[in-house]
Amino acid sequence: MVSGGVRQSAVASMLPYLAKTLRSESPKISNQTLPSLRYTDTGFTINRVNYEGSLLIVENKIMSWAPKRFSEITTESLSIFKVLRPVPEILILGCGRNIEPINPELRRFIRSTGMKLEAVDSRNAASTYNILNEEGRMVAVALLPYGVTS
């Protein structure tokens, strides 16, 4: 019994040191940059992993995104930004092959979240995301595949 108590005491005395070490050595997720985002006609490649279809990337978290065409991008398809905190400073919207005009309702919704909006073709969206992410900026990107034309 004495040896068990001594062992527990030793473990208990090491816990603060262990916690401090883990905190100082753990990478900060928000400061990690996502490896280069590249586009294809049907999806995207991130860190040599291919993703087919549309993507939403927020805080370096990659999610499949429902819209298949530009007309399917709605406030509902971007509703995650109603509850996401902290809010990214900018949303880059990759419209597919061509830049499309943004619906005023969608523009108002994005503005109401506190984000700025940059709508460009998906090739330039990927490039802009890479640059801003490399700078450590808090950025989100919603991407239709480059092969999508409307």
ABEGO torsion letter per residue (X at the ends): XAAAAAAAAAAAAAAAAAAAAAAAABBBAAABBBBBBBBBAAEBBBGGBBBBEBBBBBGGBBBBBABABAAABBAAAAAAAAABOBBBABBBBBAEABBBBBBAAAAAAAAAAGBBBBBBBAAAAAAAAAAAAAAGBBBBBBBBBAABAX
